[in-house]
Amino acid sequence: MHQAGLVAFIPFYKNSIDPVTGEPSPRVFSHVKKDSFNIRVAQDLYLRNDYRDTMYKIILESKLGPANKYVYSDNDFIFLGKIVEAISGMTLDKYADKYFYKPMGLTSTGFLPREKFDTNRVAPTEYEKQFRMQHLHADVHDPGSAMFGEVAGHAGLFSDADNLASIMQMLLNGGTFKEKRYIKASTIKLFSAYHSPISRRGYGFDKPEKDNATRKEPYPAKSASPLTIGHTGYTGTAVWADPKYKIVFIFLSNRVNPDGGDNLKLLHMNIRDKIQEAIYDAMKK
């Protein structure tokens, strides 16, 4: 729900930068993979194995904000990923792969793409100037996820439009895909509903603003029904499923390549919203 009081974002990498050189500290990183430095964060850059404990400690010791306030937080989802691991006894990537991606035949979806896909199929992200000092390609964009080993609850998952459409169609189907059940229909119904008087969020899912009919800038699109579920991504992605109209809308783009997050044209021009609304308009005609 993003109402736990956790801070929105913790730039873990800042504590690992050498203040003199401005580059990743040799105490924390190695340019060569070895026994005590084998967590890849980018090309020729490996994190010290025990540093993840430090990151969890930083989250646990971060100051809580006021109660009953909505703050979108990466840390909420980092903890959700750890809950999955604690209950299943498996790392998040292996759990999702075993119980969802492989049975559903999703050959383009997963964490750690360099271990699974031809990297020519993966779009480059950005030239990162503050931390990894290179043009990122087939490494997770989010620096925190990279330092968690590219497997985390908030970032690190790669996919394509076809596979994402399959996942969203499974949700539209009430939890079944190709005659196999993956999630109970009652669970999807619970998670798809609004659950907060102070935000538009469902459990895990983003949803349309409750006042879209009168809102100056509707989200994600004026015609999206209140049943709609989905999420957007920092780099310019969006996935939405609208059960009322049986629509799945997938939009994958990259606004940060090559120079980072200062390019806000995608947001200011409402590109995703306009494309989604055009689909509804076409149906009405």
C-alpha positions as a Markdown table, in Angstrom:
| # | Residue | x | y | z |
|---|---|---|---|---|
| 1 | Met | 0.0 | 0.0 | 0.0 |
| 2 | His | 3.0 | 2.3 | 0.3 |
| 3 | Gln | 1.7 | 3.5 | 3.7 |
| 4 | Ala | 4.2 | 1.8 | 6.0 |
| 5 | Gly | 6.1 | 5.0 | 6.7 |
| 6 | Leu | 9.2 | 3.8 | 4.9 |
| 7 | Val | 11.3 | 6.4 | 3.0 |
| 8 | Ala | 10.7 | 6.5 | -0.7 |
| 9 | Phe | 14.2 | 5.7 | -1.8 |
| 10 | Ile | 17.6 | 5.0 | -0.3 |
| 11 | Pro | 20.6 | 5.7 | -2.6 |
| 12 | Phe | 22.7 | 2.8 | -1.2 |
| 13 | Tyr | 25.5 | 3.4 | -3.7 |
| 14 | Lys | 26.3 | 6.8 | -2.2 |
| 15 | Asn | 27.8 | 5.2 | 0.9 |
| 16 | Ser | 30.0 | 3.1 | -1.4 |
| 17 | Ile | 31.5 | 5.9 | -3.4 |
| 18 | Asp | 35.1 | 6.9 | -2.7 |
| 19 | Pro | 34.8 | 10.6 | -1.6 |
| 20 | Val | 38.2 | 11.5 | -3.1 |
| 21 | Thr | 38.0 | 9.8 | -6.5 |
| 22 | Gly | 34.2 | 9.9 | -6.9 |
| 23 | Glu | 34.3 | 6.3 | -8.1 |
| 24 | Pro | 33.1 | 3.0 | -6.5 |
| 25 | Ser | 35.3 | 2.4 | -3.4 |
| 26 | Pro | 37.8 | -0.5 | -3.7 |
| 27 | Arg | 36.7 | -1.4 | -0.1 |
| 28 | Val | 33.3 | -2.3 | -1.4 |
| 29 | Phe | 33.8 | -3.1 | -5.1 |
| 30 | Ser | 36.3 | -5.0 | -7.3 |
| 31 | His | 36.8 | -4.8 | -11.0 |
| 32 | Val | 37.5 | -8.5 | -11.0 |
| 33 | Lys | 35.1 | -11.2 | -9.9 |
| 34 | Lys | 36.6 | -13.2 | -7.0 |
| 35 | Asp | 35.4 | -15.2 | -3.9 |
| 36 | Ser | 34.6 | -12.2 | -1.7 |
| 37 | Phe | 33.4 | -10.0 | -4.5 |
| 38 | Asn | 31.1 | -11.9 | -6.8 |
| 39 | Ile | 27.9 | -9.8 | -6.9 |
| 40 | Arg | 27.8 | -8.3 | -10.4 |
| 41 | Val | 26.4 | -4.7 | -10.5 |
| 42 | Ala | 27.7 | -3.9 | -14.0 |
| 43 | Gln | 30.4 | -4.8 | -16.6 |
| 44 | Asp | 33.7 | -5.4 | -14.7 |
| 45 | Leu | 32.2 | -4.2 | -11.4 |
| 46 | Tyr | 31.5 | -6.6 | -8.5 |
| 47 | Leu | 30.1 | -5.9 | -5.0 |
| 48 | Arg | 31.5 | -7.3 | -1.8 |
| 49 | Asn | 29.4 | -10.3 | -0.9 |
| 50 | Asp | 28.6 | -9.2 | 2.7 |
| 51 | Tyr | 27.5 | -5.7 | 1.7 |
| 52 | Arg | 23.8 | -6.7 | 1.3 |
| 53 | Asp | 23.6 | -7.1 | 5.1 |
| 54 | Thr | 24.7 | -3.4 | 5.4 |
| 55 | Met | 21.9 | -2.4 | 3.0 |
| 56 | Tyr | 19.2 | -4.2 | 4.9 |
| 57 | Lys | 20.5 | -2.6 | 8.1 |
| 58 | Ile | 20.3 | 0.8 | 6.5 |
| 59 | Ile | 16.6 | 0.2 | 5.6 |
| 60 | Leu | 15.8 | -1.1 | 9.1 |
| 61 | Glu | 17.4 | 1.9 | 10.7 |
| 62 | Ser | 15.8 | 4.5 | 8.4 |
| 63 | Lys | 13.5 | 6.9 | 10.1 |
| 64 | Leu | 9.8 | 6.1 | 9.7 |
| 65 | Gly | 7.5 | 8.8 | 8.4 |
| 66 | Pro | 4.1 | 9.8 | 9.8 |
| 67 | Ala | 1.3 | 7.2 | 9.9 |
| 68 | Asn | -1.6 | 7.3 | 7.4 |
| 69 | Lys | 0.4 | 8.9 | 4.7 |
| 70 | Tyr | 1.0 | 7.6 | 1.2 |
| 71 | Val | 4.7 | 7.6 | 0.1 |
| 72 | Tyr | 5.6 | 5.4 | -2.9 |
| 73 | Ser | 8.6 | 3.4 | -1.6 |
| 74 | Asp | 11.0 | 1.0 | -3.2 |
| 75 | Asn | 11.7 | -0.4 | 0.3 |
| 76 | Asp | 8.1 | -1.7 | 0.7 |
| 77 | Phe | 8.7 | -4.0 | -2.2 |
| 78 | Ile | 12.2 | -5.0 | -1.2 |
| 79 | Phe | 10.7 | -6.3 | 2.0 |
| 80 | Leu | 7.8 | -8.0 | 0.0 |
| 81 | Gly | 10.5 | -9.8 | -2.0 |
| 82 | Lys | 12.2 | -11.0 | 1.2 |
| 83 | Ile | 8.8 | -12.2 | 2.5 |
| 84 | Val | 8.4 | -14.4 | -0.5 |
| 85 | Glu | 11.9 | -15.8 | 0.0 |
| 86 | Ala | 11.2 | -16.4 | 3.8 |
| 87 | Ile | 8.0 | -18.3 | 3.1 |
| 88 | Ser | 9.1 | -20.3 | 0.1 |
| 89 | Gly | 12.7 | -21.0 | 1.1 |
| 90 | Met | 13.8 | -20.0 | -2.4 |
| 91 | Thr | 15.3 | -16.8 | -3.9 |
| 92 | Leu | 12.7 | -14.6 | -5.5 |
| 93 | Asp | 14.0 | -15.2 | -9.0 |
| 94 | Lys | 13.9 | -19.0 | -8.7 |
| 95 | Tyr | 10.5 | -19.0 | -7.0 |
| 96 | Ala | 8.9 | -16.8 | -9.8 |
| 97 | Asp | 10.6 | -18.9 | -12.5 |
| 98 | Lys | 9.5 | -22.3 | -11.0 |
| 99 | Tyr | 5.9 | -21.4 | -10.3 |
| 100 | Phe | 5.0 | -18.9 | -12.9 |
| 101 | Tyr | 7.4 | -18.1 | -15.8 |
| 102 | Lys | 8.4 | -21.7 | -16.8 |
| 103 | Pro | 4.9 | -23.3 | -16.4 |
| 104 | Met | 3.4 | -20.4 | -18.4 |
| 105 | Gly | 6.0 | -20.7 | -21.2 |
| 106 | Leu | 7.4 | -17.3 | -20.7 |
| 107 | Thr | 10.8 | -17.6 | -22.3 |
| 108 | Ser | 11.6 | -13.9 | -22.3 |
| 109 | Thr | 10.8 | -13.1 | -18.6 |
| 110 | Gly | 13.1 | -13.3 | -15.7 |
| 111 | Phe | 15.8 | -11.8 | -13.5 |
| 112 | Leu | 19.5 | -11.9 | -14.4 |
| 113 | Pro | 19.0 | -11.7 | -18.2 |
| 114 | Arg | 22.7 | -12.3 | -19.0 |
| 115 | Glu | 22.3 | -15.8 | -17.7 |
| 116 | Lys | 19.2 | -16.6 | -19.8 |
| 117 | Phe | 18.9 | -14.4 | -22.9 |
| 118 | Asp | 20.8 | -13.2 | -25.9 |
| 119 | Thr | 21.8 | -9.7 | -24.7 |
| 120 | Asn | 21.1 | -8.5 | -28.3 |
| 121 | Arg | 17.4 | -8.9 | -27.4 |
| 122 | Val | 17.8 | -6.5 | -24.4 |
| 123 | Ala | 17.5 | -2.8 | -24.9 |
| 124 | Pro | 20.3 | -0.6 | -23.5 |
| 125 | Thr | 19.3 | 1.6 | -20.6 |
| 126 | Glu | 21.4 | 4.7 | -19.9 |
| 127 | Tyr | 24.9 | 5.9 | -19.5 |
| 128 | Glu | 25.1 | 6.1 | -15.7 |
| 129 | Lys | 27.4 | 8.9 | -14.5 |
| 130 | Gln | 26.9 | 8.8 | -10.7 |
| 131 | Phe | 27.7 | 5.2 | -9.9 |
| 132 | Arg | 28.6 | 2.5 | -12.4 |
| 133 | Met | 30.2 | 5.0 | -14.9 |
| 134 | Gln | 29.2 | 3.1 | -18.0 |
| 135 | His | 26.4 | 2.6 | -20.6 |
| 136 | Leu | 24.2 | -0.1 | -18.9 |
| 137 | His | 23.0 | -3.0 | -21.0 |
| 138 | Ala | 21.4 | -6.1 | -19.7 |
| 139 | Asp | 22.1 | -5.0 | -16.2 |
| 140 | Val | 19.2 | -3.7 | -14.1 |
| 141 | His | 18.8 | 0.0 | -14.2 |
| 142 | Asp | 18.0 | 0.5 | -10.6 |
| 143 | Pro | 21.2 | 0.9 | -8.6 |
| 144 | Gly | 19.8 | -0.5 | -5.4 |
| 145 | Ser | 18.6 | -3.7 | -7.2 |
| 146 | Ala | 22.0 | -4.0 | -8.8 |
| 147 | Met | 23.6 | -4.0 | -5.4 |
| 148 | Phe | 21.2 | -6.6 | -4.2 |
| 149 | Gly | 22.5 | -8.9 | -6.9 |
| 150 | Glu | 19.9 | -7.8 | -9.6 |
| 151 | Val | 17.2 | -9.8 | -7.8 |
| 152 | Ala | 15.0 | -7.7 | -5.6 |
| 153 | Gly | 11.3 | -7.1 | -5.0 |
| 154 | His | 11.3 | -3.6 | -6.4 |
| 155 | Ala | 13.4 | -4.0 | -9.6 |
| 156 | Gly | 15.4 | -6.4 | -11.8 |
| 157 | Leu | 12.8 | -8.2 | -13.8 |
| 158 | Phe | 13.2 | -8.2 | -17.6 |
| 159 | Ser | 10.5 | -9.1 | -20.1 |
| 160 | Asp | 9.0 | -8.3 | -23.4 |
| 161 | Ala | 5.5 | -7.2 | -24.5 |
| 162 | Asp | 4.3 | -10.6 | -25.5 |
| 163 | Asn | 5.2 | -12.3 | -22.2 |
| 164 | Leu | 3.8 | -9.3 | -20.2 |
| 165 | Ala | 0.6 | -9.6 | -22.1 |
| 166 | Ser | 0.4 | -13.3 | -21.1 |
| 167 | Ile | 0.8 | -12.4 | -17.4 |
| 168 | Met | -1.9 | -9.7 | -17.6 |
| 169 | Gln | -4.2 | -12.0 | -19.6 |
| 170 | Met | -3.8 | -14.6 | -16.8 |
| 171 | Leu | -5.0 | -12.0 | -14.4 |
| 172 | Leu | -8.0 | -11.0 | -16.6 |
| 173 | Asn | -8.9 | -14.7 | -16.8 |
| 174 | Gly | -9.2 | -14.8 | -13.1 |
| 175 | Gly | -5.9 | -16.6 | -12.5 |
| 176 | Thr | -5.9 | -19.2 | -15.2 |
| 177 | Phe | -3.8 | -19.4 | -18.4 |
| 178 | Lys | -4.0 | -22.1 | -21.0 |
| 179 | Glu | -6.3 | -24.1 | -18.7 |
| 180 | Lys | -4.0 | -24.1 | -15.7 |
| 181 | Arg | -4.6 | -22.1 | -12.6 |
| 182 | Tyr | -1.9 | -20.0 | -11.1 |
| 183 | Ile | -3.7 | -17.7 | -8.7 |
| 184 | Lys | -7.1 | -18.0 | -7.0 |
| 185 | Ala | -9.8 | -15.8 | -8.5 |
| 186 | Ser | -10.6 | -14.6 | -5.0 |
| 187 | Thr | -7.0 | -13.5 | -4.5 |
| 188 | Ile | -7.0 | -11.5 | -7.8 |
| 189 | Lys | -10.4 | -9.9 | -6.8 |
| 190 | Leu | -8.9 | -8.9 | -3.4 |
| 191 | Phe | -5.7 | -7.4 | -4.8 |
| 192 | Ser | -7.5 | -5.7 | -7.7 |
| 193 | Ala | -9.8 | -3.6 | -5.4 |
| 194 | Tyr | -9.1 | -0.2 | -3.9 |
| 195 | His | -7.9 | -0.5 | -0.3 |
| 196 | Ser | -7.0 | 3.0 | 0.8 |
| 197 | Pro | -9.0 | 6.2 | 1.6 |
| 198 | Ile | -5.9 | 8.3 | 0.9 |
| 199 | Ser | -4.5 | 6.8 | -2.3 |
| 200 | Arg | -5.6 | 5.0 | -5.5 |
| 201 | Arg | -3.6 | 1.9 | -4.8 |
| 202 | Gly | -4.7 | -1.7 | -4.6 |
| 203 | Tyr | -2.5 | -4.4 | -3.0 |
| 204 | Gly | 0.6 | -4.4 | -5.1 |
| 205 | Phe | -1.2 | -3.0 | -8.1 |
| 206 | Asp | -1.5 | 0.6 | -9.2 |
| 207 | Lys | -5.1 | 1.6 | -10.2 |
| 208 | Pro | -6.9 | 4.5 | -11.9 |
| 209 | Glu | -7.5 | 7.7 | -9.9 |
| 210 | Lys | -10.8 | 7.5 | -8.2 |
| 211 | Asp | -12.0 | 10.9 | -9.6 |
| 212 | Asn | -11.0 | 10.2 | -13.2 |
| 213 | Ala | -14.3 | 11.4 | -14.5 |
| 214 | Thr | -13.7 | 15.0 | -13.3 |
| 215 | Arg | -9.9 | 15.0 | -13.1 |
| 216 | Lys | -8.0 | 17.4 | -15.3 |
| 217 | Glu | -5.3 | 14.8 | -16.0 |
| 218 | Pro | -6.9 | 11.4 | -15.7 |
| 219 | Tyr | -4.7 | 8.4 | -14.8 |
| 220 | Pro | -3.8 | 6.1 | -16.5 |
| 221 | Ala | -6.5 | 7.1 | -19.0 |
| 222 | Lys | -9.9 | 8.8 | -18.8 |
| 223 | Ser | -11.8 | 5.7 | -20.1 |
| 224 | Ala | -10.0 | 3.1 | -17.9 |
| 225 | Ser | -12.6 | 1.5 | -15.7 |
| 226 | Pro | -12.2 | 1.4 | -11.9 |
| 227 | Leu | -11.5 | -2.3 | -12.2 |
| 228 | Thr | -8.2 | -1.6 | -14.1 |
| 229 | Ile | -5.0 | -2.9 | -12.6 |
| 230 | Gly | -1.4 | -2.5 | -13.6 |
| 231 | His | 1.8 | -0.5 | -13.0 |
| 232 | Thr | 4.2 | 2.0 | -14.6 |
| 233 | Gly | 8.0 | 2.0 | -14.6 |
| 234 | Tyr | 10.5 | 4.7 | -14.1 |
| 235 | Thr | 12.2 | 4.2 | -17.5 |
| 236 | Gly | 9.0 | 4.7 | -19.4 |
| 237 | Thr | 7.1 | 1.4 | -19.2 |
| 238 | Ala | 3.4 | 0.6 | -18.5 |
| 239 | Val | 1.3 | -2.5 | -18.2 |
| 240 | Trp | -2.5 | -2.3 | -17.7 |
| 241 | Ala | -5.4 | -4.8 | -17.7 |
| 242 | Asp | -9.0 | -3.6 | -17.8 |
| 243 | Pro | -11.4 | -6.4 | -16.9 |
| 244 | Lys | -14.5 | -4.4 | -17.9 |
| 245 | Tyr | -13.4 | -4.0 | -21.5 |
| 246 | Lys | -11.1 | -7.1 | -21.6 |
| 247 | Ile | -8.2 | -4.9 | -22.7 |
| 248 | Val | -4.5 | -5.5 | -22.1 |
| 249 | Phe | -2.3 | -2.5 | -22.8 |
| 250 | Ile | 1.5 | -3.0 | -22.8 |
| 251 | Phe | 3.8 | 0.0 | -23.5 |
| 252 | Leu | 7.6 | -0.5 | -23.3 |
| 253 | Ser | 9.8 | 2.5 | -24.0 |
| 254 | Asn | 13.0 | 3.9 | -22.6 |
| 255 | Arg | 13.1 | 7.6 | -21.8 |
| 256 | Val | 16.4 | 7.4 | -20.0 |
| 257 | Asn | 18.7 | 6.3 | -22.8 |
| 258 | Pro | 21.3 | 7.5 | -23.2 |
| 259 | Asp | 21.5 | 10.4 | -20.7 |
| 260 | Gly | 19.4 | 9.5 | -17.7 |
| 261 | Gly | 16.2 | 10.5 | -16.0 |
| 262 | Asp | 16.2 | 14.2 | -16.8 |
| 263 | Asn | 14.3 | 13.6 | -20.1 |
| 264 | Leu | 10.7 | 14.1 | -19.0 |
| 265 | Lys | 9.0 | 14.5 | -22.4 |
| 266 | Leu | 7.2 | 11.1 | -22.0 |
| 267 | Leu | 5.5 | 12.4 | -18.9 |
| 268 | His | 4.9 | 16.0 | -19.9 |
| 269 | Met | 3.4 | 14.9 | -23.2 |
| 270 | Asn | 1.3 | 12.2 | -21.6 |
| 271 | Ile | 2.4 | 9.7 | -24.3 |
| 272 | Arg | 1.3 | 6.6 | -22.4 |
| 273 | Asp | -2.1 | 8.1 | -21.5 |
| 274 | Lys | -2.8 | 9.2 | -25.0 |
| 275 | Ile | -2.0 | 5.8 | -26.6 |
| 276 | Gln | -4.2 | 4.0 | -24.0 |
| 277 | Glu | -7.1 | 6.4 | -24.5 |
| 278 | Ala | -6.8 | 6.0 | -28.3 |
| 279 | Ile | -7.4 | 2.2 | -27.8 |
| 280 | Tyr | -10.6 | 3.0 | -25.9 |
| 281 | Asp | -11.7 | 5.5 | -28.5 |
| 282 | Ala | -11.2 | 2.9 | -31.3 |
| 283 | Met | -13.4 | 0.5 | -29.4 |
| 284 | Lys | -16.2 | 3.0 | -29.0 |
| 285 | Lys | -16.1 | 3.7 | -32.8 |
